[in-house]
Amino acid sequence: MGKDEISSTVAFDGLDTWLELVSNSLFRSLSTTADKLYREIEDVRDRLKQDTIQLQDAEPVENMPAHLTKLGLVNRDKMVKQLNTLTEKISVPTQTDYKTVLSFYKLTSANIESTLGKSSKSIYYVRSLFPDVVKVLVSDLKRLKTVLNLLIRPIREKESHIMKLEEVPEIVQAIKNLKSGIEKEKANVRDQEEDCFVLESKIETEGERLGQIEEDAEWIRLKELETELSLLEADLNVLESEINKLFAPINKPLNLLKKQDESGRHALTQEERRAVSSILLSPIRALEGDINDSLLAIKRIIESDASILKDRKRDTTLKWLDHLLNAELATIKGKRDLLESRIKERKGTLADMTILENKEAIEQSIASVKGQHARLEEGIDRSKRRIVTQEEELIAKKRLLLDALEEIAGKKIDVEFELKR
């Protein structure tokens, strides 16, 4: 089969058969040559066996010094053992394809080099005792190496073709792996997109449920209560701010009284000390007790000792204490109590309404599903990026395959990568 006889079109799944045909074409003469050289290698191997037997049985030359004779005999035994190992390992194949020939050549050459390497020291002493036998042995070993070189020569002449022939199956497998990987990623994308569709439907359904809740009479009532609660809490904050402002002008005089009590300059009774501390700590909480009694106790302290405050500050403080005593603090306290009562009532009513829990459960469900959906979309994006990368690698591998086939065949080869249906 010449270059023109090699098919220019081949199906991807038929590349193994095509490669075998091309290989046979490239090494058409190898079969005849290899058969002939195989027979010669067998002959040389058999001669080496006989040579080894002759060496084992040979008598050493006469008139050699005793120590050299001893060394020669010991090394002969070693050499015989190495040669027997070599001939046993030379198993001539029956197949003549280039892969078998190449494998046989590499193995046998390595065995020969190993034997020669091990015998390199022994041969000097052995040759001294058995020169004729060793001469024949060395000649046969050289002939074996020569025949092996003749065997490999046709393959070496087409070494670049062999490299490509060896490379093609690896490229083919890489292409198969990439195609399989792309199909798996595409299937994964389809599965994830289906899962996304299911989640989107669930989000839509839950959204509709949420909308129905927000149209429910109980929900409308809940929003009204929340608005009322917000307004009541705002009113309470304003009232408490006003209470704090109302008591603010006496904060400094009360702090001064507290310090004088702590330093021992002006001792307060337990009741007076409690009155001062309660107002300083929280005027709002002080309203819970008898605030007027506390204010009157403080007023009596200031009036009883002119040294406690300077005149101007003393007069201002006493006036403000009178203002507080006339400020209807009980009414203010009543307003605050009423606001707190209403706030407590609204909170209790809201706490008993299950619709809020239902709404929160649906909102949490939607949030959870949206999280799953987002993760799936990220997975889809990753898979699509991998597909793009693998498809780029696949294009490169196909190009590499076509280049290898062209170099092997010596002409452009068209590969049908897709199966015909």
C-alpha positions as CSV (number, residue, x, y, z in Angstrom):
1,M,0.0,0.0,0.0
2,G,1.6,3.3,-1.2
3,K,0.9,6.8,0.0
4,D,-1.9,7.1,-2.6
5,E,-3.5,3.9,-1.4
6,I,-3.8,5.2,2.2
7,S,-7.4,6.4,2.7
8,S,-7.6,10.2,3.0
9,T,-10.8,10.0,5.1
10,V,-11.2,8.1,8.3
11,A,-13.8,7.9,11.0
12,F,-12.6,8.9,14.4
13,D,-13.8,5.5,15.8
14,G,-11.9,3.7,13.0
15,L,-8.5,5.2,13.6
16,D,-7.2,2.0,15.2
17,T,-7.8,0.0,12.0
18,W,-6.4,2.9,9.9
19,L,-3.2,3.1,12.0
20,E,-2.7,-0.6,11.6
21,L,-3.0,-0.4,7.8
22,V,-0.7,2.6,7.6
23,S,1.8,0.9,10.0
24,N,1.8,-2.2,7.7
25,S,2.3,0.0,4.7
26,L,5.2,1.9,6.3
27,F,7.0,-1.3,7.4
28,R,5.9,-3.6,4.6
29,S,9.5,-4.9,4.1
30,L,10.0,-5.3,7.8
31,S,8.3,-8.6,8.0
32,T,10.5,-10.3,5.5
33,T,13.7,-8.7,6.9
34,A,12.7,-9.5,10.5
35,D,11.9,-13.1,9.7
36,K,15.3,-13.6,8.2
37,L,17.1,-11.8,11.0
38,Y,15.1,-13.6,13.7
39,R,16.5,-16.9,12.3
40,E,20.0,-15.6,12.4
41,I,19.6,-14.3,15.9
42,E,18.4,-17.8,16.9
43,D,21.4,-19.3,15.2
44,V,23.8,-16.9,17.0
45,R,22.0,-17.5,20.3
46,D,22.5,-21.3,19.8
47,R,26.1,-20.8,18.9
48,L,26.5,-18.8,22.1
49,K,25.1,-21.6,24.1
50,Q,27.6,-24.0,22.5
51,D,30.4,-21.4,23.0
52,T,29.4,-21.3,26.7
53,I,29.5,-25.1,27.0
54,Q,32.9,-25.1,25.4
55,L,34.2,-22.5,27.7
56,Q,32.9,-24.5,30.7
57,D,34.6,-27.6,29.5
58,A,37.8,-26.1,28.1
59,E,41.3,-26.8,29.6
60,P,43.4,-23.8,30.5
61,V,46.6,-23.0,28.7
62,E,49.7,-24.5,30.2
63,N,52.6,-22.7,32.0
64,M,50.3,-20.0,33.5
65,P,51.2,-18.7,37.1
66,A,49.1,-20.4,39.7
67,H,47.4,-17.3,40.9
68,L,46.4,-16.3,37.4
69,T,45.0,-19.7,36.8
70,K,43.0,-19.6,40.0
71,L,41.6,-16.1,39.1
72,G,40.9,-17.3,35.5
73,L,38.9,-20.3,36.6
74,V,36.9,-18.3,39.2
75,N,36.0,-15.7,36.6
76,R,35.2,-18.3,34.0
77,D,32.5,-19.7,36.3
78,K,31.1,-16.1,36.6
79,M,31.2,-15.5,32.9
80,V,29.5,-18.9,32.1
81,K,26.7,-18.0,34.5
82,Q,26.2,-14.6,32.9
83,L,26.2,-16.0,29.4
84,N,23.7,-18.7,30.3
85,T,21.5,-16.0,31.7
86,L,21.8,-14.0,28.5
87,T,20.9,-16.8,26.2
88,E,18.0,-17.8,28.3
89,K,16.6,-14.3,28.1
90,I,16.8,-14.1,24.3
91,S,13.3,-15.2,23.4
92,V,12.9,-14.5,19.7
93,P,9.3,-13.5,18.9
94,T,7.1,-14.7,16.1
95,Q,5.4,-11.4,15.3
96,T,7.2,-9.0,12.9
97,D,5.3,-5.7,13.5
98,Y,7.4,-2.7,14.4
99,K,6.2,-2.6,18.0
100,T,7.2,-6.2,18.6
101,V,10.6,-5.7,16.8
102,L,11.3,-2.5,18.7
103,S,10.4,-4.1,22.0
104,F,12.6,-7.2,21.3
105,Y,15.5,-5.0,20.2
106,K,15.4,-2.8,23.4
107,L,15.2,-5.8,25.7
108,T,17.8,-7.9,24.1
109,S,20.3,-4.9,23.6
110,A,19.9,-4.1,27.3
111,N,20.6,-7.7,28.3
112,I,23.7,-7.8,26.1
113,E,25.0,-4.5,27.5
114,S,24.3,-5.8,31.0
115,T,26.2,-9.0,30.4
116,L,29.2,-7.2,28.8
117,G,29.2,-4.8,31.7
118,K,29.3,-7.6,34.3
119,S,31.9,-9.6,32.3
120,S,34.2,-6.6,31.6
121,K,36.5,-7.5,34.5
122,S,36.2,-11.3,34.2
123,I,37.1,-11.5,30.5
124,Y,40.7,-10.4,30.9
125,Y,41.5,-13.3,33.2
126,V,39.3,-15.7,31.3
127,R,40.9,-14.8,27.9
128,S,44.4,-15.5,29.4
129,L,43.4,-19.1,30.1
130,F,41.0,-19.8,27.2
131,P,42.0,-17.4,24.4
132,D,40.5,-19.4,21.5
133,V,37.2,-20.0,23.1
134,V,36.8,-16.4,24.3
135,K,37.7,-15.2,20.8
136,V,34.8,-17.2,19.3
137,L,32.5,-16.0,22.1
138,V,33.3,-12.3,21.6
139,S,32.9,-12.7,17.8
140,D,29.4,-14.2,18.3
141,L,28.4,-11.5,20.7
142,K,29.5,-8.9,18.2
143,R,27.6,-10.6,15.5
144,L,24.5,-10.7,17.7
145,K,24.8,-6.9,18.2
146,T,25.3,-6.4,14.5
147,V,22.2,-8.5,13.6
148,L,20.2,-6.5,16.2
149,N,21.3,-3.3,14.6
150,L,20.3,-4.6,11.2
151,L,16.9,-5.6,12.7
152,I,16.2,-2.1,14.0
153,R,17.6,-0.1,11.1
154,P,14.3,0.1,9.1
155,I,12.6,1.3,12.2
156,R,15.2,3.9,12.9
157,E,15.0,5.2,9.4
158,K,11.3,6.0,10.1
159,E,11.7,7.1,13.7
160,S,9.7,10.3,13.3
161,H,6.8,8.2,11.9
162,I,7.0,5.8,14.8
163,M,6.9,8.7,17.3
164,K,3.7,9.9,15.7
165,L,2.3,6.4,15.5
166,E,2.9,6.1,19.3
167,E,1.6,9.6,19.9
168,V,-1.7,9.2,18.1
169,P,-3.4,6.8,20.5
170,E,-2.6,9.2,23.4
171,I,-4.1,12.1,21.4
172,V,-7.2,9.9,20.6
173,Q,-7.7,9.0,24.3
174,A,-7.3,12.7,25.3
175,I,-10.0,13.6,22.7
176,K,-12.3,10.9,24.0
177,N,-11.7,12.1,27.6
178,L,-12.4,15.7,26.6
179,K,-15.6,14.8,24.7
180,S,-16.8,12.7,27.6
181,G,-16.0,15.6,30.0
182,I,-17.9,18.1,27.9
183,E,-20.9,15.8,27.7
184,K,-20.9,15.3,31.5
185,E,-20.6,19.1,32.1
186,K,-23.4,19.8,29.6
187,A,-25.6,17.1,31.3
188,N,-24.7,18.8,34.7
189,V,-25.8,22.2,33.3
190,R,-29.1,20.7,32.1
191,D,-29.7,19.2,35.5
192,Q,-28.9,22.4,37.3
193,E,-31.0,24.4,35.0
194,E,-33.9,22.1,35.7
195,D,-33.3,22.5,39.4
196,C,-33.2,26.3,38.9
197,F,-36.6,26.1,37.1
198,V,-38.1,24.2,40.0
199,L,-36.7,26.7,42.6
200,E,-38.0,29.6,40.5
201,S,-41.4,28.1,40.5
202,K,-41.2,27.6,44.2
203,I,-40.2,31.3,44.7
204,E,-43.1,32.4,42.6
205,T,-45.5,30.2,44.6
206,E,-44.2,31.4,47.9
207,G,-44.4,35.0,46.6
208,E,-48.0,34.5,45.8
209,R,-48.7,33.1,49.3
210,L,-46.9,36.1,50.7
211,G,-49.1,38.4,48.6
212,Q,-52.2,36.7,49.9
213,I,-51.1,37.1,53.5
214,E,-50.6,40.9,52.9
215,E,-54.2,41.1,51.5
216,D,-55.7,39.3,54.5
217,A,-57.8,41.2,57.0
218,E,-55.7,40.0,59.9
219,W,-52.6,41.3,58.2
220,I,-54.2,44.7,57.6
221,R,-55.1,44.7,61.3
222,L,-51.6,43.8,62.2
223,K,-50.2,46.7,60.2
224,E,-52.6,49.0,61.9
225,L,-51.5,47.8,65.3
226,E,-47.8,48.2,64.3
227,T,-48.6,51.8,63.3
228,E,-50.4,52.5,66.5
229,L,-47.6,50.9,68.5
230,S,-45.0,53.0,66.6
231,L,-47.0,56.2,67.4
232,L,-47.4,55.3,71.0
233,E,-43.7,54.6,71.4
234,A,-42.9,57.9,69.8
235,D,-45.3,59.7,72.2
236,L,-43.7,57.9,75.1
237,N,-40.2,58.9,73.9
238,V,-41.3,62.6,73.6
239,L,-42.9,62.5,77.1
240,E,-39.9,61.0,78.7
241,S,-37.6,63.5,77.0
242,E,-39.8,66.3,78.3
243,I,-39.6,64.8,81.8
244,N,-35.8,64.7,81.7
245,K,-35.8,68.3,80.5
246,L,-38.1,69.3,83.3
247,F,-35.7,67.9,85.9
248,A,-32.5,69.0,84.1
249,P,-32.2,72.4,85.9
250,I,-31.8,70.8,89.3
251,N,-29.2,68.1,88.2
252,K,-26.2,70.3,89.1
253,P,-27.5,71.3,92.6
254,L,-28.4,67.7,93.3
255,N,-24.9,66.5,92.3
256,L,-23.4,69.1,94.5
257,L,-25.5,67.9,97.4
258,K,-24.4,64.3,96.8
259,K,-20.7,65.3,96.7
260,Q,-21.1,67.3,100.0
261,D,-22.8,64.3,101.6
262,E,-20.0,61.9,100.4
263,S,-17.3,64.3,101.6
264,G,-19.0,64.8,105.0
265,R,-19.4,68.5,104.5
266,H,-23.2,68.2,104.8
267,A,-24.6,65.0,106.0
268,L,-27.9,63.9,104.6
269,T,-30.4,61.6,106.2
270,Q,-31.1,58.2,104.6
271,E,-34.4,59.5,103.3
272,E,-32.8,62.7,101.9
273,R,-30.0,60.7,100.3
274,R,-32.6,58.3,98.7
275,A,-34.6,61.4,97.3
276,V,-31.5,62.9,95.7
277,S,-30.2,59.6,94.3
278,S,-33.6,58.6,92.8
279,I,-33.9,61.8,90.8
280,L,-30.3,61.8,89.7
281,L,-30.6,58.2,88.6
282,S,-33.8,58.6,86.6
283,P,-36.4,61.3,87.0
284,I,-38.8,59.0,85.0
285,R,-38.4,56.2,87.6
286,A,-38.6,58.7,90.4
287,L,-42.1,59.5,89.3
288,E,-43.0,55.9,90.2
289,G,-42.5,56.9,93.9
290,D,-43.7,59.9,95.9
291,I,-41.9,62.5,93.9
292,N,-43.5,65.5,95.7
293,D,-42.1,64.2,99.1
294,S,-38.7,63.9,97.5
295,L,-38.8,67.4,96.1
296,L,-40.0,68.9,99.4
297,A,-37.2,67.1,101.3
298,I,-34.6,68.5,98.9
299,K,-36.1,72.0,99.2
300,R,-35.9,71.8,103.0
301,I,-32.2,70.9,102.8
302,I,-31.4,73.9,100.6
303,E,-33.5,76.3,102.7
304,S,-32.0,75.0,106.0
305,D,-28.4,75.8,105.1
306,A,-27.5,78.8,103.0
307,S,-23.9,77.6,102.6
308,I,-24.9,74.7,100.4
309,L,-25.5,76.8,97.3
310,K,-24.5,80.4,96.4
311,D,-27.3,82.9,96.7
312,R,-28.1,83.2,93.0
313,K,-27.9,79.5,92.4
314,R,-29.9,78.9,95.6
315,D,-32.7,81.2,94.6
316,T,-32.9,79.7,91.0
317,T,-32.9,76.1,92.4
318,L,-35.7,76.9,94.9
319,K,-37.8,78.6,92.3
320,W,-37.4,75.5,90.0
321,L,-38.3,73.2,92.8
322,D,-41.5,75.2,93.4
323,H,-42.1,75.0,89.6
324,L,-41.8,71.2,89.8
325,L,-44.1,71.0,92.8
326,N,-46.8,72.9,90.9
327,A,-46.2,71.1,87.6
328,E,-48.9,68.4,88.2
329,L,-46.3,65.6,88.0
330,A,-49.0,63.1,89.0
331,T,-50.8,64.0,85.7
332,I,-47.6,63.5,83.8
333,K,-47.1,60.2,85.5
334,G,-50.6,59.2,84.6
335,K,-50.0,60.1,80.9
336,R,-46.9,57.9,81.0
337,D,-48.6,55.0,82.7
338,L,-51.4,55.2,80.1
339,L,-48.9,55.2,77.2
340,E,-47.0,52.2,78.7
341,S,-50.3,50.4,79.2
342,R,-51.4,50.9,75.7
343,I,-48.0,49.9,74.3
344,K,-48.1,46.7,76.4
345,E,-51.6,46.0,75.2
346,R,-50.6,46.4,71.5
347,K,-47.5,44.3,71.9
348,G,-49.6,41.5,73.6
349,T,-52.1,41.6,70.7
350,L,-49.3,41.5,68.1
351,A,-47.7,38.6,69.9
352,D,-50.9,36.6,69.7
353,M,-51.3,37.1,66.0
354,T,-50.0,34.0,64.2
355,I,-50.1,35.6,60.8
356,L,-46.8,37.4,61.5
357,E,-45.1,34.0,62.2
358,N,-46.6,32.6,59.0
359,K,-45.3,35.6,57.0
360,E,-41.8,35.3,58.5
361,A,-41.8,31.5,57.8
362,I,-42.6,32.2,54.1
363,E,-40.0,35.0,53.9
364,Q,-37.4,32.7,55.4
365,S,-38.4,30.0,52.9
366,I,-38.1,32.4,50.0
367,A,-34.7,33.6,51.3
368,S,-33.5,30.0,51.6
369,V,-34.7,29.0,48.1
370,K,-33.1,32.2,46.6
371,G,-29.8,31.1,48.3
372,Q,-30.1,27.7,46.7
373,H,-30.9,29.3,43.3
374,A,-27.9,31.6,43.5
375,R,-25.6,28.7,44.3
376,L,-27.0,26.7,41.4
377,E,-26.4,29.6,39.1
378,E,-22.9,29.9,40.3
379,G,-22.4,26.2,39.6
380,I,-23.9,26.6,36.1
381,D,-21.5,29.5,35.4
382,R,-18.6,27.3,36.5
383,S,-19.7,24.4,34.4
384,K,-20.1,26.6,31.3
385,R,-16.6,28.1,31.8
386,R,-15.2,24.6,32.1
387,I,-17.1,23.6,28.9
388,V,-15.5,26.6,27.0
389,T,-12.1,25.6,28.3
390,Q,-12.5,21.9,27.4
391,E,-13.9,22.8,23.9
392,E,-10.8,25.0,23.3
393,E,-8.6,22.1,24.4
394,L,-10.6,19.7,22.2
395,I,-10.1,21.9,19.1
396,A,-6.3,22.0,19.9
397,K,-6.2,18.2,20.3
398,K,-8.1,17.6,17.0
399,R,-5.6,19.9,15.2
400,L,-2.7,18.0,16.8
401,L,-4.2,14.7,15.7
402,L,-4.7,15.9,12.1
403,D,-1.1,17.2,12.0
404,A,0.2,13.8,13.3
405,L,-1.8,11.8,10.8
406,E,-0.6,14.0,8.0
407,E,3.0,13.5,9.0
408,I,2.4,9.7,9.2
409,A,0.6,9.4,5.8
410,G,2.5,12.1,4.0
411,K,-0.7,13.8,3.0
412,K,-3.7,15.6,4.5
413,I,-6.1,13.3,6.3
414,D,-9.7,14.2,7.0
415,V,-11.1,12.7,10.2
416,E,-14.8,12.4,10.7
417,F,-15.1,13.2,14.4
418,E,-18.9,13.0,14.7
419,L,-20.7,9.7,14.2
420,K,-23.0,9.5,11.2
421,R,-26.6,8.8,12.2
